[in-house]
Amino acid sequence: MRSLPTRRLAAVALAAAASVVALAGPAFAHVTVNPGAAPQGGYTAVDFRVPNESDTASTVKLEVNLPLDHPLASVRTLPLPGWTATIEKSKLDKPIKVHGNDVNEAVSKITWTADAGIKIAPGQFQEFRVSLGPLPTDSDSLVFKALQTYDNGDVVRWIDETKDGQPEPAKPAPVLKLTKAAAGDDDHGVTASPAAGAHGASSDHAASSDGGSKASDSTARTLGVVGIVVGVIGTAVGVLGLRRKNGGSAS
């Protein structure tokens, strides 16, 4: 009779652990832009992080649409072995001023296509690095709508915008939050990253490398989930051991 509560406790602990993992999984399965924030008016380098969500198909193409309501004069991609980056430009309805010069067109889309034999396989992710600038000073965010294509022909459209006070949509678009530049910054807001190159109104590919490491929000979330699960299971094991010890002492 003593084993029944013990079994129930173990079942509850396992169910709780499974629920935590199930709820946490979707939080880091989206296409995202990392880091998720940058100062207004400056230049920055970001990664579009693409996880492969399918168990049977692999990702072979990524399309990222850049906002033309807040055009970016300088857009450069970091070469990625096995992937070909193609940039598309669009004419602007109204020219923008960059360092005193008129800019009449801006990058509207970047497409990365996998070379033969290259893919993001199930259980993997890839990062596509881009330098951007100057970032607008009249907006608190930039939305980058993205399309993820699999080798079986499926296309996942990460294009839904999150509305304040509403639940996150199933396929949210990557968003870069823009923060106020710190006092004392120069007119660019921040110093350009090595990948950004010169502060010119250009959109060519950057032939520079980034050897630095950066914190991963997905990794932090994963570690947090693992910690919670381990804690739940550890508590259950401890209670089970205590029950067994007490049961043995009473006999």
C-alpha positions in Angstrom: 0.0 0.0 0.0 2.9 2.4 0.7 4.1 2.1 -2.9 0.9 3.8 -4.3 1.6 7.3 -3.1 5.2 6.9 -4.2 4.3 5.9 -7.7 1.8 8.8 -7.9 4.6 11.3 -6.7 7.0 10.0 -9.4 4.3 10.3 -12.1 3.5 13.9 -11.0 7.2 14.8 -11.1 7.7 13.3 -14.6 4.6 15.0 -15.9 5.7 18.4 -14.5 9.1 18.0 -16.1 7.5 17.1 -19.4 5.2 20.1 -19.2 8.1 22.5 -18.6 10.0 21.2 -21.6 6.9 21.3 -23.8 6.1 24.9 -22.9 9.7 26.1 -23.2 10.4 24.4 -26.6 8.5 26.9 -28.8 10.1 29.8 -27.0 13.4 29.3 -28.8 12.2 27.6 -32.0 11.5 30.8 -33.9 13.6 32.7 -36.4 15.1 35.5 -34.4 17.5 38.4 -34.7 20.3 38.5 -32.2 21.2 40.5 -30.2 17.6 41.7 -30.0 18.4 45.3 -29.3 20.7 48.1 -30.6 21.0 51.9 -30.0 19.2 54.2 -32.4 21.2 56.1 -34.9 24.2 53.7 -34.9 25.6 50.8 -36.8 25.4 47.3 -35.6 26.0 43.7 -36.6 23.2 41.1 -36.0 22.6 37.4 -36.6 19.4 36.0 -38.1 19.2 32.7 -36.1 17.3 30.0 -38.0 16.5 26.7 -36.2 15.3 23.7 -38.2 11.9 22.8 -36.8 11.1 19.8 -39.0 12.0 16.3 -38.0 12.1 15.1 -41.6 13.1 18.0 -43.8 16.1 20.4 -43.9 16.3 24.2 -44.4 17.9 25.2 -47.7 16.9 28.9 -48.1 16.3 32.0 -46.0 14.7 35.2 -47.2 14.8 38.3 -45.0 12.8 41.4 -46.0 14.2 44.7 -44.7 11.7 47.5 -43.8 11.5 50.3 -46.4 9.5 52.6 -44.1 12.8 52.9 -42.2 15.4 52.2 -44.9 18.9 51.2 -44.0 21.6 52.8 -46.2 24.4 50.4 -45.4 23.7 46.6 -45.4 26.5 44.1 -45.6 26.5 40.3 -45.3 29.2 38.3 -43.7 30.3 35.4 -46.1 29.0 32.1 -44.8 30.7 28.9 -46.3 28.2 26.8 -48.2 25.7 29.6 -48.6 25.2 32.2 -51.4 23.8 35.6 -50.3 21.9 37.7 -52.8 20.9 41.3 -52.2 17.9 43.0 -53.8 17.5 46.8 -53.7 14.4 49.0 -54.1 13.9 52.6 -55.1 12.8 54.8 -52.2 9.8 57.0 -52.5 11.7 59.7 -50.7 15.5 59.9 -50.6 17.2 59.8 -47.2 20.2 61.8 -46.1 23.2 59.8 -44.9 26.4 61.8 -44.0 25.1 64.7 -46.1 24.4 62.6 -49.2 21.1 61.6 -50.8 20.4 57.9 -50.9 17.7 57.0 -53.4 17.6 53.2 -53.0 18.0 50.7 -50.1 18.3 47.0 -49.7 14.8 45.5 -49.5 15.6 41.7 -49.3 18.5 39.4 -48.6 18.3 35.8 -49.7 20.6 33.0 -48.5 20.6 29.9 -50.6 22.4 26.7 -49.6 24.9 25.2 -52.0 24.6 21.6 -53.2 24.9 19.3 -50.2 24.6 22.0 -47.7 21.5 22.3 -45.4 20.3 23.0 -41.9 19.4 19.5 -40.8 16.8 18.4 -38.2 18.1 19.3 -34.7 20.4 22.0 -36.1 20.4 25.8 -36.5 22.4 28.3 -38.5 23.2 32.0 -38.0 23.3 34.5 -40.9 25.3 37.6 -40.0 24.6 41.1 -41.3 25.8 44.6 -40.5 23.2 47.4 -40.6 23.1 51.1 -40.3 22.5 53.8 -39.7 19.6 52.7 -37.5 16.6 55.0 -37.5 16.1 57.5 -34.6 12.4 57.9 -35.1 11.3 54.3 -34.4 11.6 51.9 -31.4 11.9 48.7 -33.5 12.6 47.2 -36.9 10.6 44.3 -38.2 12.3 41.8 -40.5 9.8 39.5 -42.1 11.4 36.2 -43.1 10.6 33.1 -45.1 12.3 29.7 -44.4 12.3 27.2 -47.2 12.7 23.4 -46.6 14.1 20.9 -49.1 10.6 19.2 -49.3 9.1 22.4 -50.7 7.5 23.7 -47.4 7.8 27.4 -46.7 7.4 28.8 -43.2 6.4 32.5 -43.2 7.8 34.3 -40.2 5.9 37.5 -40.9 3.3 38.1 -38.1 3.9 41.2 -36.0 3.4 41.0 -32.2 0.8 43.5 -30.9 1.0 45.1 -27.5 -1.2 43.3 -25.0 -1.8 40.4 -27.3 -0.3 36.8 -27.2 2.7 36.2 -29.4 1.6 35.0 -32.8 2.4 31.4 -34.0 4.9 32.7 -36.6 6.3 36.0 -35.3 8.6 38.1 -37.5 12.1 38.7 -36.1 12.3 42.1 -34.4 15.2 44.3 -33.5 14.4 46.7 -30.6 15.9 50.2 -30.9 17.0 51.9 -27.7 17.9 55.5 -27.0 21.6 56.2 -27.6 23.6 56.8 -24.4 24.6 60.3 -23.6 28.1 61.1 -24.9 27.8 58.9 -28.0 28.9 60.4 -31.3 26.4 61.2 -34.1 26.4 57.5 -35.1 25.1 56.5 -31.6 27.5 53.5 -31.4 30.9 52.5 -32.9 30.5 50.3 -35.9 31.4 46.7 -35.5 34.3 45.2 -37.5 31.9 43.6 -39.8 30.2 46.9 -40.7 33.2 48.3 -42.5 33.2 52.0 -43.5 30.1 54.1 -42.6 29.1 54.5 -46.3 25.7 54.4 -48.0 26.5 51.0 -49.5 25.0 47.5 -49.6 27.8 45.2 -50.8 29.0 42.1 -49.1 31.5 42.5 -46.3 34.6 40.3 -46.6 35.4 40.3 -42.9 35.3 37.7 -40.2 34.0 37.7 -36.6 36.0 35.6 -34.2 34.4 36.9 -31.1 31.9 34.9 -29.1 28.5 36.2 -27.9 25.9 35.2 -25.4 23.0 33.1 -26.8 19.5 33.8 -25.5 18.5 30.4 -26.7 21.3 28.8 -24.7 20.2 30.7 -21.6 16.7 29.5 -22.0 17.7 26.0 -22.6 19.9 26.0 -19.5 17.1 27.5 -17.5 14.7 24.7 -18.6 17.3 22.0 -17.9 17.7 23.5 -14.4 14.0 23.5 -13.7 13.6 19.9 -14.9 16.6 18.7 -12.9 15.2 20.5 -9.8 11.8 18.8 -10.2 13.3 15.4 -10.7 15.8 15.9 -7.9 13.0 16.9 -5.5 11.0 13.8 -6.5 14.0 11.5 -6.0 14.7 13.0 -2.6 11.1 12.5 -1.4 11.1 8.9 -2.8 14.3 8.2 -0.9 12.9 9.7 2.3 9.7 7.7 2.0 11.6 4.5 1.5 13.9 5.2 4.4 10.9 5.9 6.7 9.1 2.8 5.5 12.2 0.7 6.2 12.6 2.1 9.7 8.9 1.5 10.6 9.1 -2.2 9.5 
